[in-house]
Amino acid sequence: MPDHVTATLEKAREAGATAPELEGLRRRLEQLADPTAGLLPGEDLTPLDDLPRLDDLPGPDATRAREVLDRVAVIKVNGGLGTSMGLSGPKSLLEVRPGHSFLDVLARQVLTLRRRHSARLPLLLMNSSTTRGPSLEALRRHRDLVEQDLPLDFLQGVQPKLRATDRFPVDWPADPRLEWCPPGHGDLYTALAATGTLTALLDKGVRWAFLSNADNLGAVLDPRIATWMAAEEVPFVMEVVRGTAADRKGGHLAVHEGRTVLRETAQVPAGDRSFTDVSRWRYYNTNNLWVDLEALRDLQAADPGGPDLPLIVNRKTVDPTDPQSPVVLQLETAMGAAIGAVPGARAVEVPRTRFAPVKTTDDLLVVRSDAYDLGPDGRLLPTFTGPGPVVALDPAHYRHLADVERHFPRGTPSLRNCTSLTVTGPVTFGGDVVVEGDVRLTGPRTIPDGERLR
């Protein structure tokens, strides 16, 4: 075994890594040794045939829906700090409406489903050590939500960052915490096992889990998928949407050597221009996933590091705030890639109403606008027709939340009839501004109150 592999595993072991975590890390280190590991050239792929659609799945009767939902858990990936938007705390505590954070809306969604179907439907967060305290404190405001017979969260794993020069674990005495990083959200499957959460769920009679990102408020549990999955005995389901121009950088599905796979940007060989062809790769991952926990347990019994997910290598500096600090490699995996690793996995096409992630201030502006209505049941429903508004704010002036709030001091403009909004340079918006169609603005400029931009 190469010395750098031994050193990395030993550092993780000394920090308390469990057997499943060590096996997963070992696999990622082995993949790192092969520069072609995980690469999926477009010429080796073929598009998927038509997939079943959510709207065509049979609606279960109330009794069957309750029976299945009483054995389903909702798990939200909640390890993100929103640093790309200038935040220092959990992104899920960001307000999407005045007085309502992502977690507040998620709580409303789950409580509504519990009442509607008379099901227990536990909610669990996969937290990082940084997001755990503030997030659990926020959930405790919803007393009805936290009264469940399972823990509210479990912790994602951590692993050593590797020096890019020799792939040994990096040392950073100035702040030893920066020597560690999460293994990507593909760690969810390992973390379930490593923390004992998988066993706890199964012991309480939970058979299936609905997984999604905490920043996607469109990801509301749908009983049709749960009951279809149970009836067909499907071990893993991915919700996908039809690709649009906005999805060109997202992960798409394809067929490789007879099985369905997810191809992410990091798996595209240099010079392969096929990745952005949304007409060829019609189906794109929403990261709304469903897993049969019994099937996951059996898979991990045969392979403790499973599912076997392709490697994603992120190059960063050991101190993200210091571009002069040493370059490191962070070895990650994506949880949606399990569609290519779990035998019998399937995908289902869903409406774009189930896919409204907030990754940037561009996304946040749209979600905060009247392009969406927040219903009393917590559903975030679009008010627009078609693919919806595409917002591109100049990152030099709008990258951080504080920038957005400074340039939109009197609230978000109306975007429900907007096709696209592109802002270059500093533009300050007044109140009650309406944006319609395709609009391009260049600053410095101030938009007066009540202006209608066409």
MIDREN-963307 format. One record per residue (C-alpha): residue in three letters; x, y, z. Coordinates in nm, 4 decimals. Example, Ala and Ser with C-alpha at 12.3 -4.5 7.8 and 13.67 -1.06 7.14 Angstrom:
<sites>
SITE type     east    north       up
SITE  Ala   1.2300  -0.4500   0.7800
SITE  Ser   1.3670  -0.1060   0.7140
</sites>
This chain:
<sites>
SITE type     east    north       up
SITE  Met   0.0000   0.0000   0.0000
SITE  Pro   0.1484   0.3434  -0.0928
SITE  Asp   0.2796   0.5429   0.2039
SITE  His   0.0403   0.8335   0.1480
SITE  Val  -0.2586   0.5958   0.1589
SITE  Thr  -0.1360   0.4396   0.4840
SITE  Ala  -0.0730   0.7830   0.6363
SITE  Thr  -0.4182   0.9114   0.5381
SITE  Leu  -0.6012   0.6067   0.6726
SITE  Glu  -0.3992   0.6180   0.9943
SITE  Lys  -0.4797   0.9852   1.0521
SITE  Ala  -0.8499   0.9135   0.9980
SITE  Arg  -0.8336   0.6087   1.2273
SITE  Glu  -0.6654   0.8049   1.5064
SITE  Ala  -0.9415   1.0664   1.4793
SITE  Gly  -1.2040   0.7970   1.5427
SITE  Ala  -1.3178   0.6975   1.1923
SITE  Thr  -1.5345   0.3866   1.1919
SITE  Ala  -1.4853   0.0781   0.9746
SITE  Pro  -1.7381   0.1926   0.7091
SITE  Glu  -1.5754   0.5362   0.6945
SITE  Leu  -1.2260   0.3882   0.6591
SITE  Glu  -1.3394   0.1552   0.3829
SITE  Gly  -1.5028   0.4397   0.1926
SITE  Leu  -1.1900   0.6529   0.2301
SITE  Arg  -0.9700   0.3653   0.1160
SITE  Arg  -1.1779   0.3305  -0.1991
SITE  Arg  -1.1543   0.7016  -0.2787
SITE  Leu  -0.7762   0.6908  -0.2347
SITE  Glu  -0.7535   0.3952  -0.4716
SITE  Gln  -0.9670   0.5778  -0.7268
SITE  Leu  -0.7407   0.8809  -0.6958
SITE  Ala  -0.4469   0.6688  -0.8141
SITE  Asp  -0.6217   0.6141  -1.1493
SITE  Pro  -0.6503   0.9469  -1.3383
SITE  Thr  -0.9298   0.8033  -1.5537
SITE  Ala  -1.1357   0.6688  -1.2617
SITE  Gly  -1.4946   0.7856  -1.2834
SITE  Leu  -1.4544   0.9615  -1.6195
SITE  Leu  -1.7486   0.9130  -1.8566
SITE  Pro  -1.6792   1.0278  -2.2155
SITE  Gly  -1.9914   1.1241  -2.4065
SITE  Glu  -1.8990   0.8846  -2.6874
SITE  Asp  -1.9347   0.5929  -2.4444
SITE  Leu  -2.2847   0.6938  -2.3361
SITE  Thr  -2.6318   0.6704  -2.4837
SITE  Pro  -2.9429   0.8653  -2.3796
SITE  Leu  -3.2112   0.7076  -2.1652
SITE  Asp  -3.5397   0.5921  -2.3074
SITE  Asp  -3.8552   0.7603  -2.1805
SITE  Leu  -3.8936   0.7338  -1.8045
SITE  Pro  -4.2097   0.6868  -1.6002
SITE  Arg  -4.3615   1.0198  -1.4992
SITE  Leu  -4.4809   1.1127  -1.1543
SITE  Asp  -4.8141   1.2328  -1.2921
SITE  Asp  -4.8743   0.8874  -1.4416
SITE  Leu  -4.8126   0.6952  -1.1190
SITE  Pro  -5.1285   0.5670  -0.9523
SITE  Gly  -5.2537   0.7651  -0.6559
SITE  Pro  -5.2734   0.5409  -0.3471
SITE  Asp  -5.5856   0.5223  -0.1349
SITE  Ala  -5.5671   0.6836   0.2064
SITE  Thr  -5.5129   0.3569   0.3942
SITE  Arg  -5.2251   0.2415   0.1760
SITE  Ala  -5.0642   0.5854   0.1825
SITE  Arg  -5.0711   0.5890   0.5619
SITE  Glu  -4.9290   0.2358   0.5837
SITE  Val  -4.6329   0.3247   0.3647
SITE  Leu  -4.5697   0.6768   0.4987
SITE  Asp  -4.5702   0.5420   0.8528
SITE  Arg  -4.2526   0.3563   0.7473
SITE  Val  -4.0841   0.6492   0.5693
SITE  Ala  -3.8332   0.8968   0.7114
SITE  Val  -3.7492   1.2361   0.5611
SITE  Ile  -3.3739   1.3054   0.5610
SITE  Lys  -3.2372   1.6465   0.4673
SITE  Val  -2.8721   1.7138   0.3819
SITE  Asn  -2.7937   2.0134   0.6022
SITE  Gly  -2.4168   2.0446   0.6244
SITE  Gly  -2.3815   2.3590   0.4137
SITE  Leu  -2.2692   2.6909   0.5597
SITE  Gly  -2.3545   2.9072   0.2613
SITE  Thr  -2.0013   3.0451   0.2484
SITE  Ser  -2.0410   3.1127  -0.1240
SITE  Met  -2.3035   3.3720  -0.0266
SITE  Gly  -2.0895   3.5198   0.2495
SITE  Leu  -2.2670   3.3369   0.5330
SITE  Ser  -2.0935   3.1945   0.8391
SITE  Gly  -2.3824   2.9835   0.9692
SITE  Pro  -2.6143   2.7156   0.8275
SITE  Lys  -2.7581   2.8130   0.4918
SITE  Ser  -3.0850   2.6516   0.5973
SITE  Leu  -3.1368   2.9335   0.8523
SITE  Leu  -3.1449   3.1899   0.5731
SITE  Glu  -3.4871   3.3535   0.5368
SITE  Val  -3.6743   3.2721   0.2176
SITE  Arg  -3.9712   3.4780   0.3316
SITE  Pro  -3.9797   3.7337   0.6136
SITE  Gly  -3.9663   3.5363   0.9370
SITE  His  -3.9424   3.1980   0.7623
SITE  Ser  -3.6124   3.0169   0.7098
SITE  Phe  -3.5566   2.7059   0.5010
SITE  Leu  -3.5869   2.4949   0.8158
SITE  Asp  -3.9110   2.6676   0.9168
SITE  Val  -4.0617   2.5835   0.5788
SITE  Leu  -3.9360   2.2236   0.5958
SITE  Ala  -4.0931   2.1869   0.9385
SITE  Arg  -4.4248   2.3138   0.8030
SITE  Gln  -4.4078   2.0667   0.5123
SITE  Val  -4.3454   1.7656   0.7359
SITE  Leu  -4.6048   1.8612   0.9973
SITE  Thr  -4.8686   1.9065   0.7268
SITE  Leu  -4.7949   1.5599   0.5832
SITE  Arg  -4.8081   1.4030   0.9302
SITE  Arg  -5.1523   1.5479   0.9935
SITE  Arg  -5.2857   1.4756   0.6458
SITE  His  -5.1867   1.1079   0.6478
SITE  Ser  -5.1873   1.0371   1.0237
SITE  Ala  -4.8322   0.9066   0.9839
SITE  Arg  -4.5345   0.9550   1.2164
SITE  Leu  -4.2963   1.0564   0.9316
SITE  Pro  -3.9793   1.1390   1.1283
SITE  Leu  -3.7510   1.4167   1.0061
SITE  Leu  -3.3730   1.3822   1.0363
SITE  Leu  -3.0993   1.6238   0.9341
SITE  Met  -2.7534   1.5165   0.8201
SITE  Asn  -2.5590   1.7936   0.9893
SITE  Ser  -2.1975   1.8972   1.0062
SITE  Ser  -2.0443   1.9738   1.3449
SITE  Thr  -2.0882   2.3442   1.2607
SITE  Thr  -2.4517   2.3339   1.1511
SITE  Arg  -2.5705   2.0943   1.4223
SITE  Gly  -2.6206   2.3321   1.7175
SITE  Pro  -2.7930   2.6236   1.5400
SITE  Ser  -3.0095   2.3943   1.3255
SITE  Leu  -3.1380   2.1813   1.6136
SITE  Glu  -3.2100   2.4940   1.8135
SITE  Ala  -3.4148   2.6298   1.5220
SITE  Leu  -3.6134   2.3069   1.4905
SITE  Arg  -3.6975   2.3068   1.8612
SITE  Arg  -3.9208   2.6069   1.7972
SITE  His  -4.1537   2.3574   1.6261
SITE  Arg  -4.2466   2.1516   1.9318
SITE  Asp  -4.4812   1.9176   1.7473
SITE  Leu  -4.2040   1.8335   1.5031
SITE  Val  -3.9360   1.7309   1.7520
SITE  Glu  -4.1607   1.4923   1.9440
SITE  Gln  -4.0518   1.1793   1.7576
SITE  Asp  -3.9015   0.8476   1.8645
SITE  Leu  -3.5860   0.8947   1.6577
SITE  Pro  -3.3013   1.1448   1.6837
SITE  Leu  -3.3420   1.4698   1.4918
SITE  Asp  -3.0042   1.4423   1.3269
SITE  Phe  -2.6818   1.2524   1.2624
SITE  Leu  -2.3387   1.3839   1.1698
SITE  Gln  -2.1712   1.3612   0.8329
SITE  Gly  -1.8178   1.2245   0.8303
SITE  Val  -1.4882   1.4061   0.7878
SITE  Gln  -1.1648   1.3006   0.6253
SITE  Pro  -0.8129   1.4450   0.5845
SITE  Lys  -0.7414   1.7002   0.3151
SITE  Leu  -0.4489   1.5882   0.0988
SITE  Arg  -0.1553   1.7986  -0.0159
SITE  Ala  -0.1812   1.8326  -0.3909
SITE  Thr   0.1955   1.7926  -0.4245
SITE  Asp   0.2345   1.4444  -0.2727
SITE  Arg  -0.1175   1.3373  -0.1608
SITE  Phe  -0.0164   1.3079   0.2053
SITE  Pro  -0.2498   1.4510   0.4724
SITE  Val  -0.1912   1.8234   0.5072
SITE  Asp  -0.0672   1.9734   0.8345
SITE  Trp  -0.1942   2.3199   0.9261
SITE  Pro  -0.0943   2.4093   1.2844
SITE  Ala  -0.2447   2.7581   1.2498
SITE  Asp  -0.5900   2.5955   1.2583
SITE  Pro  -0.5903   2.2125   1.2726
SITE  Arg  -0.9629   2.2086   1.1988
SITE  Leu  -0.8801   2.3128   0.8420
SITE  Glu  -0.6923   1.9831   0.7933
SITE  Trp  -1.0315   1.8099   0.7565
SITE  Cys  -1.3158   1.8213   0.5048
SITE  Pro  -1.6467   1.6429   0.4434
SITE  Pro  -1.6482   1.3642   0.1802
SITE  Gly  -1.9358   1.5198  -0.0182
SITE  His  -2.3029   1.4362   0.0228
SITE  Gly  -2.2377   1.0845  -0.1088
SITE  Asp  -2.1156   1.0273   0.2470
SITE  Leu  -2.4803   1.0120   0.3554
SITE  Tyr  -2.4986   0.6344   0.3066
SITE  Thr  -2.1801   0.5749   0.5037
SITE  Ala  -2.2821   0.8226   0.7739
SITE  Leu  -2.6135   0.6422   0.8233
SITE  Ala  -2.4211   0.3243   0.9005
SITE  Ala  -2.1284   0.4826   1.0869
SITE  Thr  -2.3489   0.6737   1.3315
SITE  Gly  -2.5847   0.3825   1.3979
SITE  Thr  -2.8723   0.5777   1.2440
SITE  Leu  -2.9460   0.3110   0.9821
SITE  Thr  -2.9875   0.0473   1.2524
SITE  Ala  -3.1988   0.2832   1.4644
SITE  Leu  -3.4325   0.3567   1.1728
SITE  Leu  -3.4781  -0.0097   1.0862
SITE  Asp  -3.5308  -0.1036   1.4512
SITE  Lys  -3.8155   0.1513   1.4661
SITE  Gly  -3.9807  -0.0032   1.1604
SITE  Val  -3.8694   0.2617   0.9084
SITE  Arg  -3.8197   0.0908   0.5706
SITE  Trp  -3.7729   0.3783   0.3262
SITE  Ala  -3.6103   0.7220   0.3338
SITE  Phe  -3.6726   1.0285   0.1196
SITE  Leu  -3.3443   1.2184   0.0799
SITE  Ser  -3.3008   1.5730  -0.0469
SITE  Asn  -3.1069   1.8934   0.0060
SITE  Ala  -3.2291   2.1329   0.2737
SITE  Asp  -3.2049   2.4228   0.0272
SITE  Asn  -3.4561   2.2692  -0.2171
SITE  Leu  -3.7999   2.3651  -0.0896
SITE  Gly  -3.9647   2.1945  -0.3854
SITE  Ala  -3.8610   1.8573  -0.2427
SITE  Val  -4.1807   1.7687  -0.0565
SITE  Leu  -4.2500   1.4004   0.0061
SITE  Asp  -4.4989   1.2676  -0.2492
SITE  Pro  -4.6960   0.9554  -0.1407
SITE  Arg  -4.7244   0.8374  -0.5024
SITE  Ile  -4.3501   0.7754  -0.5252
SITE  Ala  -4.3370   0.6099  -0.1842
SITE  Thr  -4.6187   0.3663  -0.2592
SITE  Trp  -4.4914   0.2967  -0.6142
SITE  Met  -4.1473   0.2204  -0.4753
SITE  Ala  -4.2946  -0.0134  -0.2156
SITE  Ala  -4.5235  -0.1915  -0.4630
SITE  Glu  -4.2478  -0.2407  -0.7227
SITE  Glu  -3.9831  -0.3262  -0.4589
SITE  Val  -3.7448  -0.0692  -0.6061
SITE  Pro  -3.4306  -0.0289  -0.3916
SITE  Phe  -3.3416   0.3219  -0.5077
SITE  Val  -3.5253   0.5986  -0.6956
SITE  Met  -3.3950   0.9251  -0.8367
SITE  Glu  -3.6303   1.2104  -0.9248
SITE  Val  -3.5248   1.3798  -1.2485
SITE  Val  -3.6439   1.6768  -1.4522
SITE  Arg  -3.6343   1.7495  -1.8239
SITE  Gly  -3.3246   1.9507  -1.9007
SITE  Thr  -3.3345   2.3211  -1.9834
SITE  Ala  -3.0603   2.5750  -2.0520
SITE  Ala  -3.0379   2.6318  -1.6759
SITE  Asp  -2.9338   2.2674  -1.6249
SITE  Arg  -2.6349   2.2626  -1.8591
SITE  Lys  -2.3900   2.2387  -1.5713
SITE  Gly  -2.5956   1.9901  -1.3723
SITE  Gly  -2.5605   1.6160  -1.3488
SITE  His  -2.7454   1.4214  -1.6181
SITE  Leu  -2.8432   1.0587  -1.6574
SITE  Ala  -2.7217   0.8326  -1.9372
SITE  Val  -2.6715   0.4634  -2.0127
SITE  His  -2.3203   0.3216  -1.9765
SITE  Glu  -2.2502  -0.0449  -2.0415
SITE  Gly  -2.6147  -0.1316  -1.9954
SITE  Arg  -2.6775   0.0516  -1.6686
SITE  Thr  -2.8068   0.3956  -1.5801
SITE  Val  -2.5389   0.6317  -1.4511
SITE  Leu  -2.5203   0.9903  -1.3297
SITE  Arg  -2.2554   1.2025  -1.5016
SITE  Glu  -2.1366   1.5104  -1.3109
SITE  Thr  -1.9135   1.7906  -1.4425
SITE  Ala  -1.6086   1.6371  -1.2713
SITE  Gln  -1.6574   1.3151  -1.4714
SITE  Val  -1.6312   1.4826  -1.8120
SITE  Pro  -1.2940   1.4370  -1.9880
SITE  Ala  -1.1152   1.7516  -2.1021
SITE  Gly  -1.2372   1.8628  -2.4424
SITE  Asp  -1.5641   1.6679  -2.4252
SITE  Arg  -1.8276   1.9212  -2.5302
SITE  Ser  -2.1200   1.6807  -2.5182
SITE  Phe  -2.1979   1.7522  -2.1526
SITE  Thr  -2.4027   2.0674  -2.2136
SITE  Asp  -2.6323   1.9125  -2.4758
SITE  Val  -2.9642   1.9211  -2.2879
SITE  Ser  -3.1553   1.7904  -2.5903
SITE  Arg  -2.9480   1.4705  -2.5941
SITE  Trp  -2.9205   1.4173  -2.2178
SITE  Arg  -3.2839   1.4876  -2.1427
SITE  Tyr  -3.2960   1.3905  -1.7760
SITE  Tyr  -3.1222   1.5823  -1.4972
SITE  Asn  -3.0740   1.4924  -1.1325
SITE  Thr  -3.2739   1.6877  -0.8729
SITE  Asn  -3.0979   1.5191  -0.5783
SITE  Asn  -3.4412   1.4152  -0.4557
SITE  Leu  -3.3718   1.0486  -0.3855
SITE  Trp  -3.5496   0.7530  -0.2285
SITE  Val  -3.3744   0.4540  -0.0760
SITE  Asp  -3.4932   0.1220   0.0625
SITE  Leu  -3.3067   0.1056   0.3929
SITE  Glu  -3.3200  -0.2737   0.4058
SITE  Ala  -3.1569  -0.2886   0.0627
SITE  Leu  -2.8926  -0.0390   0.1810
SITE  Arg  -2.8216  -0.2505   0.4898
SITE  Asp  -2.7782  -0.5628   0.2783
SITE  Leu  -2.5534  -0.3814   0.0306
SITE  Gln  -2.3316  -0.2530   0.3114
SITE  Ala  -2.3156  -0.5966   0.4724
SITE  Ala  -2.1563  -0.7223   0.1501
SITE  Asp  -1.9450  -0.4071   0.0998
SITE  Pro  -1.8939  -0.1889   0.4118
SITE  Gly  -1.7873   0.1074   0.1988
SITE  Gly  -2.0888   0.0815  -0.0294
SITE  Pro  -2.2488   0.2041  -0.2411
SITE  Asp  -1.9447   0.2179  -0.4720
SITE  Leu  -1.9629   0.5785  -0.5951
SITE  Pro  -1.7340   0.7463  -0.8508
SITE  Leu  -1.4745   0.9874  -0.7198
SITE  Ile  -1.5009   1.3665  -0.7469
SITE  Val  -1.1766   1.5569  -0.6791
SITE  Asn  -1.2006   1.9194  -0.5646
SITE  Arg  -0.8846   2.1324  -0.5642
SITE  Lys  -0.8903   2.4063  -0.3015
SITE  Thr  -0.6542   2.5837  -0.0646
SITE  Val  -0.6241   2.4439   0.2858
SITE  Asp  -0.7457   2.7783   0.4203
SITE  Pro  -1.0375   2.8795   0.1963
SITE  Thr  -0.9884   3.2441   0.2953
SITE  Asp  -0.6183   3.2461   0.2011
SITE  Pro  -0.5460   3.1855  -0.1682
SITE  Gln  -0.1723   3.1680  -0.0868
SITE  Ser  -0.2124   2.8702   0.1475
SITE  Pro  -0.1176   2.5225   0.0140
SITE  Val  -0.3364   2.3632  -0.2512
SITE  Val  -0.5173   2.0539  -0.1264
SITE  Leu  -0.7304   1.7785  -0.2737
SITE  Gln  -1.0714   1.7039  -0.1265
SITE  Leu  -1.2025   1.3599  -0.2227
SITE  Glu  -1.5795   1.3611  -0.2573
SITE  Thr  -1.8720   1.1609  -0.3910
SITE  Ala  -2.2286   1.2519  -0.4901
SITE  Met  -2.5254   1.0764  -0.3328
SITE  Gly  -2.7173   1.0697  -0.6616
SITE  Ala  -2.4431   0.8550  -0.8159
SITE  Ala  -2.5900   0.5612  -0.6243
SITE  Ile  -2.8281   0.5173  -0.9176
SITE  Gly  -2.5357   0.3507  -1.0979
SITE  Ala  -2.4240   0.1492  -0.7948
SITE  Val  -2.7462   0.0009  -0.6546
SITE  Pro  -2.8778  -0.2938  -0.8599
SITE  Gly  -3.2370  -0.2349  -0.9672
SITE  Ala  -3.2251   0.1442  -0.9173
SITE  Arg  -3.4733   0.3461  -1.1229
SITE  Ala  -3.5568   0.7062  -1.2100
SITE  Val  -3.8870   0.8896  -1.2389
SITE  Glu  -3.9551   1.2168  -1.4195
SITE  Val  -4.1067   1.4851  -1.1978
SITE  Pro  -4.2297   1.8406  -1.2637
SITE  Arg  -3.9859   2.1245  -1.2095
SITE  Thr  -4.1995   2.2364  -0.9166
SITE  Arg  -4.0030   1.9745  -0.7205
SITE  Phe  -3.6695   2.1334  -0.8084
SITE  Ala  -3.6055   2.4834  -0.6724
SITE  Pro  -3.2561   2.4688  -0.5187
SITE  Val  -3.0859   2.7803  -0.3858
SITE  Lys  -2.7124   2.7655  -0.4567
SITE  Thr  -2.6413   3.1309  -0.5328
SITE  Thr  -2.7837   3.4762  -0.4704
SITE  Asp  -2.9346   3.4501  -0.8221
SITE  Asp  -3.1452   3.1553  -0.7045
SITE  Leu  -3.2317   3.3267  -0.3781
SITE  Leu  -3.3682   3.6335  -0.5555
SITE  Val  -3.6032   3.4158  -0.7610
SITE  Val  -3.7267   3.2120  -0.4631
SITE  Arg  -3.7856   3.5254  -0.2565
SITE  Ser  -3.9823   3.6907  -0.5376
SITE  Asp  -4.3451   3.6556  -0.6427
SITE  Ala  -4.2327   3.3909  -0.8944
SITE  Tyr  -4.3216   3.1517  -0.6098
SITE  Asp  -4.6033   3.1383  -0.3589
SITE  Leu  -4.5442   2.9823  -0.0188
SITE  Gly  -4.8563   2.7910   0.0751
SITE  Pro  -4.9824   2.7210   0.4288
SITE  Asp  -4.8708   2.3593   0.3842
SITE  Gly  -4.5130   2.4720   0.3166
SITE  Arg  -4.5243   2.4032  -0.0552
SITE  Leu  -4.3300   2.6482  -0.2675
SITE  Leu  -4.5368   2.6672  -0.5844
SITE  Pro  -4.4422   2.8598  -0.8992
SITE  Thr  -4.6699   3.1376  -1.0203
SITE  Phe  -4.5030   3.1430  -1.3622
SITE  Thr  -4.5663   2.9278  -1.6672
SITE  Gly  -4.2858   2.7703  -1.8682
SITE  Pro  -3.9309   2.7173  -1.7404
SITE  Gly  -3.9347   3.0187  -1.5086
SITE  Pro  -3.7124   3.3251  -1.4712
SITE  Val  -3.3350   3.2939  -1.5086
SITE  Val  -3.1476   3.5548  -1.3054
SITE  Ala  -2.7791   3.6388  -1.3573
SITE  Leu  -2.6454   3.8958  -1.1113
SITE  Asp  -2.2946   4.0337  -1.1575
SITE  Pro  -2.0841   3.8343  -0.9070
SITE  Ala  -1.8554   4.1328  -0.8590
SITE  His  -2.1456   4.3190  -0.6951
SITE  Tyr  -2.4036   4.0594  -0.5856
SITE  Arg  -2.2129   3.7458  -0.4768
SITE  His  -2.2944   3.7786  -0.1073
SITE  Leu  -2.6248   3.8110   0.0722
SITE  Ala  -2.5207   4.1498   0.2142
SITE  Asp  -2.4649   4.2744  -0.1423
SITE  Val  -2.8130   4.1671  -0.2485
SITE  Glu  -2.9779   4.3281   0.0510
SITE  Arg  -2.7871   4.6514  -0.0151
SITE  His  -2.8945   4.6666  -0.3811
SITE  Phe  -3.2541   4.5564  -0.3118
SITE  Pro  -3.3228   4.7603   0.0032
SITE  Arg  -3.6993   4.7781  -0.0540
SITE  Gly  -3.7604   4.4173  -0.1414
SITE  Thr  -3.7378   4.1808  -0.4360
SITE  Pro  -3.8840   4.2925  -0.7700
SITE  Ser  -4.1756   4.1112  -0.9285
SITE  Leu  -4.0371   3.8257  -1.1440
SITE  Arg  -4.3446   3.6157  -1.2162
SITE  Asn  -4.3605   3.7413  -1.5763
SITE  Cys  -3.9839   3.7608  -1.6199
SITE  Thr  -3.8004   3.5312  -1.8606
SITE  Ser  -3.4500   3.6486  -1.7746
SITE  Leu  -3.2878   3.9262  -1.5741
SITE  Thr  -2.9195   4.0045  -1.6289
SITE  Val  -2.7567   4.2724  -1.4153
SITE  Thr  -2.4044   4.3993  -1.4825
SITE  Gly  -2.2464   4.6501  -1.2486
SITE  Pro  -2.4067   4.8097  -0.9409
SITE  Val  -2.7795   4.8636  -0.9868
SITE  Thr  -2.9979   4.9614  -0.6910
SITE  Phe  -3.3668   4.8692  -0.7111
SITE  Gly  -3.6478   5.0694  -0.5611
SITE  Gly  -3.9693   4.9246  -0.4243
SITE  Asp  -4.2486   4.7619  -0.6278
SITE  Val  -4.0323   4.7190  -0.9386
SITE  Val  -4.1782   4.4832  -1.2014
SITE  Val  -3.9586   4.2875  -1.4432
SITE  Glu  -4.1189   4.1359  -1.7535
SITE  Gly  -3.9700   3.9341  -2.0406
SITE  Asp  -3.5948   3.9527  -2.1042
SITE  Val  -3.4297   4.2448  -1.9266
SITE  Arg  -3.0637   4.3513  -1.9204
SITE  Leu  -2.9412   4.6263  -1.6907
SITE  Thr  -2.6006   4.7923  -1.6650
SITE  Gly  -2.4876   5.0030  -1.3718
SITE  Pro  -2.4196   5.2227  -1.2017
SITE  Arg  -2.7909   5.2925  -1.2031
SITE  Thr  -3.0876   5.3301  -0.9716
SITE  Ile  -3.4294   5.1898  -1.0629
SITE  Pro  -3.7021   5.4142  -0.9205
SITE  Asp  -3.9970   5.2893  -0.7173
SITE  Gly  -4.2759   5.1354  -0.9216
SITE  Glu  -4.0690   5.1071  -1.2424
SITE  Arg  -4.1872   4.8497  -1.4959
SITE  Leu  -3.8933   4.6994  -1.6861
SITE  Arg  -3.9665   4.5213  -2.0141
</sites>
